[in-house]
Amino acid sequence: MKRISFVNLMMLFAAMVSAQKNQQYQLSSPNNKIQVLVDAAGQLQWSMWHDKQLVIAPSPIAMKLEGDETLGKNVRVISSKPETVNNTIKPNFYKKDIIQDQYNQLTLNFRGDYGVIFRAYNEGVAYRFFTRRKGKTVIKNEAANFNFTADHKALIPYMWDYREGKIFNSSFEALYDEHRISEFAKDSLALLPLMVDVGQNKKVVILEADLEDYPGMYLDINDTRKGFKGVFAPFPLEVKVGGYVNMNLIPTKRADYIANTNGTRVFPWRAIVISENDKELLDNDMVQKLASPSRIADVSWILPGQVAWDWWNDWNITGVDFKAGMNTATYKHYIDFASTNNIKYIIIDWGWSEKTDLTKVNPSMNIQEIVKYGNERGVGVILWASWQALTRTIDTIFPLYSKMGVKGFKVDFIDRDDQIAVASTFEIAKKAAEHKLILDYHGVFKPTGLQKTYPNVVNYEGVKGLENVKWADEDAPRYAVSIPFIRMMAGPMDYTPGAMRNANKENFRAIEAAPMSKGTRCHQLAMYVIYEAPIQMLADSPDQYRKEQECTNFITSVPTTFHENVALDGKVGEYLAMARRKGDTWYVGAMTNWDARTLTIDLSFLGNGNYEAVIFKDGINADKNGTDYKREVVKVSSKDQLKAQLASGGGWAARIYPVR
């Protein structure tokens, strides 16, 4: 790591020596807009200011161990170490190729072989505990508090859709309830990330990162009625097969502790990001900065790309001489479509094998023949697997299908984030990497950095994606322009866009076999630019894409990883616009909620010279027929500003390339 000036470090050290007299330690962000006060006089607690505004009031933190020992209570500081760091990170398969990693750090060592690390970034604050003890340590509970100064409004994704009615067993998919902190639901817990509006145009997003061998954090309202406290799933002692169509492993007995872990380790980061305007949240790298480095030395075999998906469109293929469904002929048809359109993968979703035994293949499927057919045409095959079936026979399944030529697995119905489930995602990723297999985790908690540590984890669900419109009548456009500011801050999200049947409020119907989207065609196209997904789905059927080849050509021209990311404009729950660069070509996307609006797309991010823009915009009648769009090609330069007129539930998308 690169140290900044010796003078700055000495000034920081002097300030901290002064504060130590009262066991209080101050830490500032590199730009001095954020100040953190760590109070280690008795009960360990922290508070945070932004531009002299108190954002986080004193908030106790602690870890309760077996035997009634509490780390963070009656603390005695034995040493402190301030550091100033300015580093760069070169991420794999991300929205940019360079991350500036600049922060000030404070490490406090306490009597009792433990301590805490605080970091102050320009965009937020993070802290984590660490221990240095022999053998195993049992964590009974953890106190993580985020005390705000007022009863602010918040956007809260509540845990719902419990598997077998059991708390801590859910799909991790939820819309955002928008209300004040004091109105927190009494019968649920909040998923992360969660957003709080602290006034003065500032938003705070609560995150966690580097979650390993430890349960994920939920939030509940705490005793202040203006803040949140962390809640963690107890350690599972016994499980049974159950849940959704017997796809889950449901804990039937839990311990009175949350983790049994190594005594010498660092614990997950607890982090908040603060923005001065909403669009800053569209270009934030906090989780990447806090996650552990890659444990895969050679990542050359990991190939991001797009995927032709079968399940959302219900295998709805017409004009062929075979019965479409879970059979070899159908998947050869998907492969032909993918090959013609330069789509890198297809997915074979559930039904290709017995749900609980991945070695017993559906008699109508010849997986080896399908894989061979795909490889001959430059299309890889990804197989669906339930978590419980995969983990039971993982040492058989991975070598078997890797040798056959399968490129990866979509692992589904984890639906837990207790210590066992979290540890399992690491173990699966490690073993998959040994067999050069990529992974897409579905039915899973939000990403917390595993995608950096094991880059073969190319996508995560943990989002209420397009699949929900097959059965639910919800405000999808508002959610679609909220998640880039909140959920996507945690990492990639498999929203699975690409609907070619597009409807307004009045025309929408939830239809299983011929699903449609809420909002316009260009709303869907813009998702391919805006939504971070190194493995990105095309959810509709080959038939629909062939009928709409002009739109399909745009979709398949959009990369799934980028070299540069520029947030252009945005307001949570209302609209957003962003640009991403791959090589010398720019891709721009804009989306709105149900409110029609006009946005100004400032092209000053372009380099010198002349460019040509291929633009897809809502048609004049898109408010009545969501499929209405217009394609146009215009000459542009960095001096230009384009007007993007977005219909209700609309979008705007463009590919801009240099003209030589």
C-alpha positions in Angstrom: 0.0 0.0 0.0 1.1 3.5 -0.7 1.5 5.9 2.3 0.5 9.6 1.8 2.7 12.3 3.2 4.6 11.9 6.5 3.4 15.3 7.7 -0.3 14.3 7.3 0.3 11.1 9.1 2.0 12.9 12.0 -0.8 15.5 12.3 -3.3 12.7 12.4 -1.3 10.9 15.1 -0.9 14.0 17.2 -4.7 14.5 17.2 -5.2 11.0 18.3 -2.7 11.1 21.1 -4.6 14.1 22.5 -7.9 12.3 22.3 -6.5 9.2 24.0 -6.5 11.0 27.3 -10.3 10.6 27.4 -10.2 7.2 25.5 -11.7 9.0 22.5 -10.2 8.7 19.1 -11.0 10.8 16.0 -10.7 9.7 12.4 -11.3 11.9 9.3 -11.9 11.0 5.7 -9.2 12.0 3.2 -11.2 15.0 2.1 -12.1 15.9 5.7 -15.8 15.9 5.1 -16.4 12.9 7.3 -15.3 12.7 11.0 -15.6 9.6 13.1 -15.4 9.6 16.9 -14.7 6.3 18.6 -15.4 6.3 22.3 -13.5 3.6 24.1 -14.3 4.8 27.7 -16.2 1.8 29.0 -18.7 0.8 26.4 -17.2 0.9 22.9 -19.3 3.2 20.6 -18.9 5.3 17.5 -20.5 8.3 15.9 -20.1 10.1 12.6 -20.4 13.6 11.2 -20.6 14.7 7.6 -19.9 18.4 6.8 -20.5 19.1 10.5 -23.9 17.4 10.4 -24.2 14.6 13.0 -25.4 11.7 11.0 -24.8 8.7 13.3 -25.3 9.5 16.9 -23.2 7.5 19.5 -23.9 3.8 18.6 -22.7 0.9 20.8 -20.9 -2.0 19.2 -20.0 -5.3 20.9 -19.6 -9.0 20.5 -20.9 -11.3 23.2 -19.0 -14.6 23.6 -19.7 -17.8 25.3 -19.2 -17.5 29.1 -20.7 -14.1 29.4 -17.6 -12.3 28.0 -18.5 -9.3 25.9 -16.0 -7.7 23.6 -16.6 -4.0 23.6 -17.7 -3.7 27.2 -15.4 -2.3 29.9 -12.7 -1.8 27.2 -9.1 -1.1 27.9 -7.0 0.3 25.0 -3.5 -1.1 25.0 -2.4 0.4 21.7 -3.7 2.4 18.7 -2.4 2.7 15.2 -3.5 5.4 12.7 -2.7 4.9 9.0 -3.3 6.8 5.8 -3.7 4.7 2.7 -3.9 5.5 -1.0 -4.0 2.4 -3.2 -5.5 1.2 -6.5 -7.5 -2.0 -7.0 -7.7 -3.7 -10.4 -11.0 -5.6 -10.1 -12.0 -8.6 -12.2 -15.2 -8.6 -14.2 -16.5 -5.3 -12.9 -18.0 -2.0 -14.0 -14.6 -0.3 -14.2 -11.0 -1.4 -14.5 -9.5 0.8 -11.8 -10.7 1.6 -8.3 -9.1 4.3 -6.2 -8.9 2.9 -2.7 -8.2 5.9 -0.4 -8.9 6.0 3.3 -7.7 6.8 6.8 -7.7 3.9 9.2 -7.6 3.5 12.9 -6.8 0.2 14.6 -7.4 -0.1 18.3 -6.1 -3.1 20.3 -7.8 -3.9 23.5 -6.9 -5.9 26.6 -8.2 -9.4 26.0 -6.7 -10.2 22.6 -9.1 -8.4 20.4 -9.6 -5.1 18.7 -11.5 -3.0 16.2 -10.6 -1.4 12.9 -12.3 1.8 11.6 -11.9 3.2 8.1 -13.0 6.6 6.9 -13.4 6.9 3.2 -14.6 10.0 1.3 -17.9 8.2 0.7 -18.5 6.5 4.0 -17.3 4.6 7.1 -16.7 1.0 7.9 -15.6 -0.9 11.0 -14.9 -4.5 11.9 -13.8 -6.5 15.0 -10.9 -8.9 15.1 -9.7 -11.5 17.6 -6.4 -13.2 18.3 -7.3 -16.3 20.3 -6.4 -19.9 20.2 -8.8 -22.6 19.1 -12.5 -21.9 18.5 -14.6 -19.0 19.7 -18.4 -19.2 20.1 -20.2 -15.9 19.2 -23.4 -15.7 21.2 -24.5 -12.4 19.5 -23.2 -9.2 18.1 -24.4 -5.7 18.8 -24.3 -3.5 15.7 -26.1 -0.2 16.1 -26.8 2.6 13.7 -28.4 5.4 15.7 -29.6 8.3 13.6 -30.3 11.7 15.0 -34.0 12.0 14.0 -36.9 9.8 12.9 -35.8 9.9 9.2 -37.6 8.4 6.3 -36.2 5.1 5.1 -36.5 2.7 2.2 -36.7 -0.7 3.8 -36.8 -4.1 2.1 -38.5 -6.4 4.6 -37.9 -10.1 4.9 -40.9 -11.9 3.4 -41.9 -15.1 1.7 -40.7 -17.3 4.6 -40.0 -20.9 3.7 -42.3 -23.0 5.8 -43.2 -19.9 7.8 -39.7 -19.9 9.4 -37.9 -16.6 10.0 -34.4 -16.5 8.6 -35.6 -18.7 5.7 -36.6 -16.5 2.8 -36.0 -15.7 -0.8 -34.3 -12.3 -0.1 -36.6 -10.6 -2.5 -38.6 -7.5 -1.5 -39.9 -4.2 -2.7 -39.0 -1.1 -0.6 -41.4 0.0 2.0 -41.0 3.8 2.4 -41.7 5.2 5.8 -40.1 6.6 8.9 -37.8 4.5 11.1 -40.2 4.6 14.0 -42.8 2.9 11.8 -40.7 -0.2 11.3 -42.8 -3.3 10.9 -43.3 -5.3 14.1 -43.4 -8.7 12.5 -40.4 -8.7 10.2 -36.7 -7.8 9.8 -35.1 -5.7 7.2 -32.7 -7.1 4.5 -29.6 -5.2 3.5 -28.8 -2.9 1.9 -31.2 -0.4 3.5 -31.4 3.4 2.7 -32.1 6.3 5.1 -32.8 9.9 3.9 -31.0 12.1 6.5 -32.0 15.4 4.9 -30.0 18.1 3.0 -30.2 15.8 -0.1 -28.1 13.2 1.7 -28.8 9.5 1.7 -27.2 6.8 3.9 -27.0 3.2 2.8 -26.2 0.5 5.3 -24.1 -2.4 4.0 -21.9 -5.3 5.2 -18.9 -6.7 3.4 -16.3 -9.5 3.5 -18.9 -11.8 5.1 -17.3 -15.2 5.6 -17.9 -18.1 8.0 -20.4 -15.9 9.8 -24.1 -15.2 9.5 -25.5 -12.3 7.5 -26.9 -9.2 9.2 -30.5 -8.2 9.2 -31.8 -5.0 10.8 -34.5 -4.3 13.4 -35.5 -1.0 15.0 -33.6 -0.4 18.3 -34.6 1.1 21.5 -33.9 4.7 20.3 -36.8 4.4 17.8 -34.6 6.4 15.5 -32.0 3.7 14.7 -31.4 0.1 13.8 -29.7 -2.9 15.4 -28.2 -5.9 13.8 -30.0 -9.3 14.1 -28.4 -12.6 13.1 -29.7 -16.1 12.4 -28.8 -18.5 15.1 -26.5 -21.4 14.2 -28.5 -24.3 12.7 -28.1 -27.6 14.6 -30.6 -29.8 12.7 -32.2 -29.5 9.3 -34.9 -31.2 7.2 -35.8 -31.1 3.5 -38.8 -28.9 3.0 -39.8 -25.4 1.9 -40.8 -24.6 -1.6 -41.6 -27.9 -3.4 -39.1 -29.6 -1.0 -36.3 -27.6 -2.5 -34.9 -26.1 0.7 -33.0 -27.3 3.8 -35.0 -25.9 6.7 -33.4 -25.7 10.1 -35.6 -27.4 12.7 -33.3 -26.8 15.7 -31.0 -23.8 16.2 -28.4 -23.1 18.8 -28.3 -20.2 21.4 -25.3 -18.7 19.5 -24.8 -17.3 16.0 -21.4 -18.6 15.1 -18.7 -21.1 16.2 -15.6 -19.9 14.4 -11.8 -19.6 14.6 -10.5 -17.6 17.5 -8.0 -15.8 15.4 -9.8 -13.9 12.6 -11.3 -10.7 11.3 -15.1 -10.4 11.3 -17.3 -8.8 8.6 -17.2 -5.1 7.9 -20.2 -3.0 9.0 -20.4 -0.1 6.6 -22.4 3.0 5.7 -22.1 5.0 2.5 -23.3 8.6 2.5 -24.0 10.6 -0.7 -24.5 14.4 -1.2 -26.7 13.7 -4.2 -28.4 10.5 -5.3 -26.4 9.9 -8.4 -23.2 9.4 -6.4 -24.7 6.1 -5.3 -24.6 4.9 -8.9 -20.8 4.9 -8.9 -19.8 3.5 -5.5 -17.2 0.8 -4.9 -17.4 0.3 -1.1 -18.0 -3.5 -1.1 -15.2 -4.0 -3.7 -12.9 -2.0 -1.5 -13.7 -3.9 1.6 -13.8 -7.5 0.2 -10.9 -9.9 0.5 -8.6 -10.2 -2.6 -9.1 -12.9 -5.2 -8.1 -16.4 -4.3 -8.0 -17.5 -7.9 -4.6 -16.9 -9.4 -5.6 -17.5 -13.0 -8.9 -16.1 -14.0 -8.4 -16.3 -17.8 -10.9 -19.2 -18.0 -13.7 -17.1 -16.4 -15.6 -15.6 -19.3 -18.4 -13.1 -18.6 -21.2 -12.8 -21.2 -24.9 -13.0 -21.9 -27.2 -16.0 -21.4 -30.2 -17.2 -23.3 -32.6 -18.4 -20.5 -35.4 -20.8 -20.7 -37.5 -20.7 -17.5 -39.0 -17.1 -17.7 -40.4 -17.6 -21.1 -41.8 -21.0 -20.1 -40.0 -22.8 -23.0 -42.6 -21.1 -25.2 -41.3 -21.8 -28.7 -43.4 -21.9 -31.9 -42.9 -22.8 -35.5 -40.9 -25.9 -34.9 -41.6 -29.6 -35.6 -41.0 -30.8 -32.0 -42.8 -30.4 -28.7 -41.0 -27.6 -26.9 -40.0 -28.3 -23.3 -37.4 -30.1 -21.3 -35.8 -32.1 -24.1 -32.7 -32.2 -26.3 -34.3 -30.7 -29.4 -35.5 -27.6 -27.4 -32.0 -26.8 -26.1 -30.4 -27.3 -29.5 -32.9 -24.7 -30.6 -31.8 -22.3 -27.8 -28.2 -23.0 -28.8 -28.9 -22.1 -32.4 -30.5 -18.9 -31.4 -27.6 -18.0 -29.1 -25.0 -18.9 -31.7 -26.7 -16.8 -34.4 -26.8 -13.8 -32.0 -23.3 -14.2 -30.4 -24.7 -15.0 -27.0 -22.1 -16.9 -25.0 -24.2 -19.2 -22.9 -27.6 -21.0 -22.5 -29.0 -22.1 -19.1 -30.8 -25.4 -18.7 -33.0 -24.6 -15.7 -34.8 -27.0 -13.3 -36.3 -30.2 -14.8 -33.2 -31.6 -16.5 -32.5 -33.9 -13.6 -34.2 -35.1 -10.5 -34.5 -32.2 -8.1 -32.6 -34.0 -5.3 -30.2 -36.1 -7.4 -28.2 -34.3 -10.2 -26.8 -37.6 -11.5 -30.2 -38.8 -12.5 -31.0 -37.0 -15.8 -34.4 -36.6 -17.3 -34.8 -39.3 -20.0 -35.8 -36.8 -22.6 -32.5 -34.9 -22.1 -29.0 -35.9 -23.4 -26.8 -33.4 -21.6 -23.6 -34.6 -23.2 -25.1 -34.3 -26.6 -26.4 -30.8 -25.8 -23.0 -29.7 -24.4 -21.2 -31.0 -27.5 -23.6 -29.3 -29.8 -23.1 -26.0 -28.0 -19.4 -26.2 -27.9 -19.3 -26.8 -31.6 -21.2 -23.6 -32.1 -19.3 -21.5 -29.5 -22.1 -21.6 -26.9 -21.5 -22.8 -23.3 -24.0 -24.7 -21.2 -24.8 -23.7 -17.6 -26.9 -26.1 -15.5 -29.4 -25.3 -12.8 -29.0 -27.0 -9.4 -30.7 -26.8 -6.0 -28.3 -26.0 -3.2 -29.3 -29.0 -1.1 -28.9 -31.4 -4.1 -25.5 -29.9 -5.1 -24.0 -29.8 -1.6 -24.9 -33.4 -0.9 -22.9 -34.7 -3.9 -20.7 -31.8 -4.9 -17.5 -33.9 -5.1 -19.2 -36.1 -7.7 -21.2 -33.5 -9.6 -18.5 -30.9 -10.3 -15.9 -33.3 -11.8 -18.6 -35.2 -13.7 -20.1 -32.2 -15.5 -16.9 -30.2 -15.8 -15.3 -33.2 -17.7 -18.4 -33.3 -19.9 -17.8 -29.6 -20.9 -20.4 -27.8 -18.8 -19.3 -24.3 -18.1 -21.0 -23.6 -14.8 -24.0 -23.9 -12.4 -26.8 -21.7 -11.4 -27.2 -22.7 -7.7 -30.7 -22.0 -6.4 -32.9 -22.1 -3.3 -30.2 -21.5 -0.6 -32.8 -19.2 1.0 -30.7 -18.8 4.2 -27.7 -16.8 5.4 -26.8 -18.4 8.7 -23.2 -19.4 9.3 -23.5 -22.8 7.6 -25.1 -21.3 4.4 -22.6 -18.4 4.1 -19.7 -20.8 4.6 -21.2 -23.1 2.0 -21.2 -20.4 -0.7 -17.4 -20.1 -0.2 -16.8 -23.8 -0.3 -18.9 -24.2 -3.4 -17.0 -21.3 -5.1 -13.7 -22.9 -4.2 -14.5 -26.3 -5.5 -16.1 -24.9 -8.6 -12.9 -22.9 -9.3 -10.9 -26.1 -9.0 -13.0 -27.5 -11.9 -13.1 -24.2 -13.9 -16.8 -23.8 -13.3 -18.6 -20.4 -13.1 -21.5 -19.8 -10.6 -24.7 -17.8 -10.5 -26.2 -17.8 -7.0 -30.0 -17.6 -6.9 -32.3 -17.8 -3.9 -29.5 -16.2 -2.0 -28.6 -13.2 0.2 -27.1 -10.1 -1.3 -23.5 -10.2 -2.4 -21.0 -9.0 0.2 -17.7 -9.3 -1.8 -17.5 -13.0 -2.5 -17.6 -12.1 -6.2 -14.2 -10.4 -5.7 -12.7 -13.2 -3.6 -13.9 -15.9 -6.0 -14.4 -14.2 -9.3 -16.0 -17.3 -10.8 -19.1 -16.2 -8.8 -20.3 -14.1 -11.7 -23.7 -13.1 -10.5 -26.2 -13.0 -7.5 -29.9 -12.9 -7.3 -31.1 -11.4 -3.9 -33.3 -9.0 -5.9 -37.0 -9.0 -6.8 -36.4 -9.5 -10.5 -38.4 -9.8 -13.7 -39.7 -13.3 -12.8 -42.1 -11.7 -10.3 -44.2 -10.2 -13.1 -45.2 -13.7 -14.0 -47.5 -13.8 -11.0 -47.5 -10.4 -9.2 -49.1 -7.0 -10.0 -46.6 -4.7 -8.3 -44.9 -1.3 -9.0 -42.0 -2.8 -11.0 -40.9 0.5 -12.6 -40.5 2.3 -9.3 -38.5 -0.7 -7.9 -36.5 -0.8 -11.1 -35.3 2.8 -10.6 -34.6 2.2 -6.9 -32.4 -0.9 -6.9 -29.4 0.7 -8.8 -29.1 3.2 -5.8 -29.5 0.6 -3.1 -29.3 -3.2 -3.9 -26.8 -2.8 -6.7 -24.4 -1.1 -4.3 -23.8 -4.5 -2.8 -22.7 -6.0 -6.1 -24.1 -7.7 -9.2 -27.7 -8.6 -9.4 -29.4 -11.1 -11.7 -32.6 -9.2 -12.4 -33.0 -11.2 -15.7 -34.2 -8.4 -18.0 -35.2 -8.6 -21.7 -39.0 -8.9 -21.9 -40.2 -8.2 -25.5 -43.9 -8.0 -24.5 -44.2 -4.6 -22.8 -47.2 -3.1 -21.1 -48.4 0.0 -19.4 -50.5 0.0 -16.2 -53.8 -0.6 -17.9 -52.6 -3.3 -20.3 -50.5 -5.4 -18.0 -51.5 -8.9 -17.0 -49.6 -11.5 -15.0 -49.4 -14.4 -17.5 -47.3 -17.5 -16.7 -46.6 -18.9 -20.2 -46.4 -15.6 -22.1 -45.2 -13.1 -19.6 -44.8 -9.4 -20.1 -43.0 -6.6 -18.4 -44.3 -3.4 -16.8 -43.0 -0.4 -18.7 -41.8 0.1 -22.2 -39.5 -1.7 -24.5 -36.7 0.9 -24.0 -37.1 0.5 -20.3 -36.0 -3.1 -20.7 -33.2 -2.2 -23.2 -31.8 0.4 -20.7 -31.4 -2.3 -18.1 -28.7 -4.0 -20.1 -26.6 -0.8 -19.7 -27.6 0.0 -16.1 -27.8 -3.3 -14.3 -24.5 -4.7 -13.2 -24.3 -8.4 -14.2 -21.2 -10.1 -15.5 -23.5 -12.9 -16.6 -26.6 -11.2 -18.0 -29.8 -13.0 -19.0 -32.0 -12.7 -22.0 -35.2 -13.8 -20.3 -37.6 -13.9 -23.3 -38.0 -16.7 -25.9 -36.0 -17.0 -29.1 -39.2 -16.5 -31.0 -39.8 -13.1 -29.4 -36.2 -12.0 -30.0 -36.3 -13.0 -33.6 -39.5 -11.0 -34.1 -37.7 -8.0 -32.6 -34.2 -8.5 -34.2 -33.5 -4.8 -34.1 -33.8 -4.7 -30.3 -32.0 -8.0 -30.0 -29.1 -6.7 -31.9 -28.8 -3.8 -29.5 -29.1 -6.0 -26.4 -26.4 -8.4 -27.7 -24.1 -5.5 -28.5 -23.9 -4.4 -24.8 -21.0 -5.9 -22.9 -21.5 -7.3 -19.4 -18.3 -5.8 -17.9 -16.9 -2.3 -18.5 -13.8 -0.2 -18.3 -15.4 3.0 -17.0 -18.6 4.0 -15.2 -20.2 7.5 -15.2 -23.3 8.4 -13.2 -25.1 11.1 -15.2 -28.2 11.9 -13.2 -30.7 10.3 -10.9 -33.1 10.4 -8.0 -34.0 7.3 -6.0 -37.3 5.8 -7.0 -37.8 8.3 -9.8 -35.3 8.1 -12.6 -31.6 7.6 -13.5 -29.2 7.9 -16.3 -25.7 6.4 -16.6 -23.0 5.8 -19.1 -20.5 2.9 -19.3 -17.4 2.5 -21.5 -15.9 -0.6 -23.0 -12.9 0.1 -25.1 -13.7 3.2 -27.1 -17.5 2.6 -27.2 -19.9 4.1 -24.8 -23.3 2.7 -23.7 -25.9 4.9 -22.2 -29.1 4.0 -20.4 -31.9 6.0 -18.8 -35.0 4.8 -17.0 -38.0 6.3 -15.2 -40.8 5.2 -12.9 -44.4 5.6 -14.0 -43.9 9.4 -14.5 -43.1 10.5 -18.0 -40.2 13.0 -18.1 -37.4 14.5 -20.2 -33.8 14.0 -19.2 -30.8 15.8 -20.6 -28.0 13.5 -21.5 -24.7 15.5 -21.4 -22.2 13.8 -23.6 -19.1 15.6 -22.1 -17.9 12.1 -21.0 -17.0 11.4 -24.6 -13.4 11.8 -25.8 -12.2 14.1 -28.5 -13.4 13.5 -32.1 -16.6 12.6 -33.7 -19.0 9.9 -32.7 -22.1 8.1 -34.0 -24.9 7.3 -31.6 -27.4 4.5 -32.3 -30.4 5.5 -30.1 -33.5 3.6 -29.0 -36.2 5.8 -27.5 -39.8 5.5 -26.5 -42.2 5.8 -29.4 -44.8 8.5 -29.5 -47.5 6.0 -28.5 -45.4 4.1 -25.9 -47.8 5.4 -23.2 -50.5 3.2 -24.7 -48.4 0.4 -26.2 -45.2 -0.3 -24.4 -43.6 -2.0 -27.4 -43.6 1.2 -29.4 -40.1 2.6 -29.9 -38.0 4.5 -32.4 -34.4 3.8 -33.5 -32.3 6.6 -34.9 -28.7 7.2 -35.7 -27.2 10.6 -35.1 -23.8 12.3 -35.2 -22.6 13.5 -31.8 -19.5 14.9 -30.0 -18.6 15.6 -26.4 -20.0 19.1 -26.8 -23.5 17.9 -27.4 -26.5 17.3 -25.1 -29.3 15.0 -26.1 -32.9 15.2 -24.9 -34.2 11.8 -23.8 -38.0 11.8 -23.7 -39.1 9.0 -21.5 -42.7 7.8 -21.5 -44.5 6.5 -18.4 -42.5 3.5 -17.3 -40.1 4.4 -20.1 -36.4 4.2 -21.0 -33.7 5.4 -23.4 -30.6 3.5 -24.5 -27.8 4.3 -26.9 -24.5 2.8 -28.2 -22.0 5.6 -29.1 -18.9 4.8 -31.0 -16.1 6.9 -32.6 -16.3 7.6 -36.3 -12.9 7.7 -38.0 
